[in-house]
Structures are given as C-alpha cells and as structure tokens.
C-alpha cells in the first residue's frame, strides 16, 4: 500500500470516528471516477462481509469527503 492510500485511510478513519462508526478491517481502497469526471477514492470497510460497512468517496483533488454511508446490517 502506497503513502497516498495510507493518507486516504487516515482521512476515512478520522471521518468515521467523528460519526461514531465502528471501523472494521479489511479495507478496500480504489481510485475511481465520479459522474462529473473527477477522480475520487472509494473506501469500503469490512470489505468481505455484509453489514457494519462504511463507504466513503473522497475527492482526489482536495481530499474532501463527498459521499458517505454506514451500513449497519
């Protein structure tokens, strides 16, 4: 895992902590494109299980969280 991905995970962890969401590994991080054509990082926690997942979309340009959800089931 490179330093960019580590930084993205740190941002995601801090966001989850602010929301009070549980953070479970393994983590899946992917660079993707948004509908507007911007690049964004997709983060999914508890990646190989159903439930207790956090999903975040973080813009590559300014590292802002633009979408988020917690799937408790």
ABEGO torsion letter per residue (X at the ends): XBAAAAAAAAAAAAAAAAAGBBBBOBBBBBBBBBAAGBBBBBBBBGAABBEGBBBBBBBAAAGBBABBBBBAX
